[in-house]
Amino acid sequence: MEKKIHLRKHYVKKMAYIGGKSYFFSLSAPKILTPKRLNNDNGIARQGEEKIHIYAAAGYHIDLNNNLIFKPSVMARYVNASPLSVDLTAAIMWKNSFEVGAAYRLDEAFSGFFLFRMGESIRLGYAYEAAVENSVSKLNMGTHEILLKLKL
């Protein structure tokens, strides 16, 4: 008699967001109330483990002139039993239609991106990320991403 294991994932995401016209702060903890679950490991049921992730972010928009906005931001990511990860990002937006920027994840990676305004609430762009550490960068030539940003 064969037994089948059905795995279900029930996630609860808690988030706080405070923002104004020129700033934002956010705190998020996805899967904070995740129940215990079973994993199927080659037909053997094992209890799985979900690690809680905590994200904190903040950013500010600085009007440089009528056409240019400087947008610095920072995001910290914490996962139990892992080192703290911090992303520093800086972007320049021109006439609310084109944005270009760069980011640095401390001791891990750097990236660059650009976004074009395609409509009132849609931006489309491209990003590239590469590892900083030589042993990793030899194995991975970086990632290419297509970005779609929707304002709801």
C-alpha positions in Angstrom: 0.0 0.0 0.0 1.5 3.3 -1.1 1.0 6.4 1.1 1.0 9.8 -0.5 2.1 12.9 1.4 0.4 16.2 0.5 2.4 19.2 1.4 0.7 22.5 2.0 2.2 25.8 2.7 0.3 28.4 4.8 2.1 31.7 5.1 1.2 34.8 6.9 3.0 38.0 6.0 3.2 40.9 8.5 4.3 44.3 7.2 4.4 47.8 8.4 4.9 50.7 6.0 5.1 54.4 6.7 5.7 56.8 3.9 5.2 60.3 2.6 5.8 62.1 -0.6 9.6 62.0 -0.1 10.4 59.2 2.3 9.4 55.7 3.3 10.2 53.2 6.1 9.1 49.6 6.1 9.4 46.5 8.2 8.3 43.1 6.9 8.4 39.5 8.3 7.0 37.0 5.7 6.1 33.6 7.0 6.2 34.8 10.6 3.3 32.5 11.6 4.3 29.5 9.5 3.1 26.2 10.9 5.2 23.1 11.1 5.2 21.3 7.8 6.4 18.0 6.3 8.8 17.6 3.5 8.9 14.6 1.2 12.5 13.4 1.1 12.6 10.5 -1.3 9.4 9.0 0.1 10.3 9.7 3.7 8.3 12.3 5.6 10.6 14.7 7.5 9.6 17.8 9.4 10.6 20.9 7.5 12.0 24.0 9.0 11.1 27.6 7.9 13.4 30.3 9.0 11.9 33.7 9.7 13.1 36.4 7.5 12.9 40.0 8.7 13.3 43.0 6.3 13.7 46.6 7.2 14.0 49.4 4.6 14.1 53.1 4.3 14.5 55.6 1.5 14.3 59.3 0.7 13.7 61.4 -2.4 15.8 64.5 -2.7 14.8 67.1 -5.4 18.1 68.3 -7.0 16.3 70.5 -9.4 13.0 70.5 -11.4 14.1 67.6 -13.5 16.4 65.5 -11.3 15.5 63.5 -8.1 18.2 61.6 -6.1 16.8 58.5 -4.4 19.1 56.9 -1.8 17.8 53.8 0.1 18.9 51.1 2.4 17.5 47.6 3.1 18.6 45.1 5.8 17.7 41.4 5.7 18.0 39.1 8.7 17.5 35.4 8.7 18.1 33.3 11.9 21.6 31.6 11.8 22.7 33.7 8.8 24.8 36.9 8.6 23.0 40.2 8.4 22.7 41.3 4.7 22.6 45.1 3.9 21.8 46.6 0.5 22.7 50.3 -0.2 21.1 51.8 -3.3 21.4 55.1 -5.0 19.4 56.2 -8.1 18.8 59.3 -10.2 15.4 59.9 -11.8 15.1 62.3 -14.7 11.8 64.1 -15.4 9.9 61.2 -13.8 10.5 59.2 -17.0 13.9 57.6 -16.7 15.7 56.2 -13.7 19.2 54.8 -13.4 21.0 53.5 -10.3 23.5 51.3 -8.6 23.4 49.1 -5.5 25.9 47.4 -3.3 25.1 44.4 -1.0 27.8 44.5 1.6 30.6 42.0 1.0 28.4 40.1 -1.5 27.4 41.9 -4.8 27.0 45.0 -6.8 24.4 45.8 -9.4 23.2 48.4 -11.8 19.7 49.1 -13.2 17.6 51.4 -15.3 13.9 51.9 -15.7 11.8 53.6 -18.3 8.3 55.0 -17.7 5.9 53.2 -20.0 2.7 54.8 -18.7 1.1 56.5 -15.7 1.7 53.5 -13.4 4.1 51.2 -15.3 7.9 51.2 -15.5 10.0 48.7 -17.4 13.7 48.1 -17.0 16.8 46.0 -16.8 19.2 45.1 -14.0 22.5 43.3 -13.8 24.1 41.9 -10.6 27.5 40.4 -10.1 29.2 38.8 -7.1 32.0 40.7 -5.3 33.9 37.7 -4.0 36.3 36.2 -6.5 35.6 32.5 -5.7 31.9 33.1 -6.3 32.3 35.4 -9.4 34.3 32.6 -11.1 31.3 30.3 -10.8 28.6 32.8 -11.6 28.9 35.4 -14.3 26.1 37.5 -12.8 22.4 37.7 -13.2 20.4 39.6 -15.8 16.9 40.7 -14.8 13.9 42.3 -16.5 12.1 44.7 -14.2 8.4 45.5 -14.2 7.4 48.1 -11.6 3.7 48.7 -11.1 2.2 51.5 -9.1 -1.1 50.4 -7.7 
